[in-house]
């Protein structure tokens, strides 16, 4: 994304706060994704002997985030998507939108969705946003009992110019993702990459590789791809931005990629 959109075209701002944590601002809506705010250096266990160390500090103190209308939580069971400080801020959000399994664990202000179920939120100024859960699979076929359920999100609101905003959640490429463009036109897609791996499971990946991300970009036929979730943890096996970009270039979709540095706030036309 090499252009600067005109001010009257902009309808969304995205700030990459770290890993899969983003602040999404649409009108008066302020949405937070997969909140992770613990300090760097912590060792976290993911079950079945797996573990990972967090390498990068948060780019903002969560106490300084201000009002959060909704937390979009792809899943609550892994600490690189919801850590201790992230979990502590959930009660302060107006609502938390997550998996059905996550709802049963979190309760309170949470809403649980299955893939292709949706909920609608309304801002103070009357802007309506429809949030639809998208299919995700956190590993190879048959891995869900091991990793737990995950969802992505499709966001649609009044005044969109090119289509919906899609957030993949922690997923590998799988055939059910082909259902998404049949149900919703995607303008901008945020991909959780990193090709997460653990020694106990050999070459098995638990999140998308760059090659898988490029394939999904072509499947969705989206205008813009924002790669995240490919820095800051020792279990991410693909962290080199140049090599990730090269995979998208090789697939013929490299011009669609828009990189956000940690802490960077960028305007988008969606």
Order of alpha helices (4+ residues) and beta strands (2+ residues): beta-beta-beta-beta-beta-beta-alpha-beta-alpha-beta-beta-beta-alpha-beta-beta-alpha-beta-alpha-beta-alpha-beta
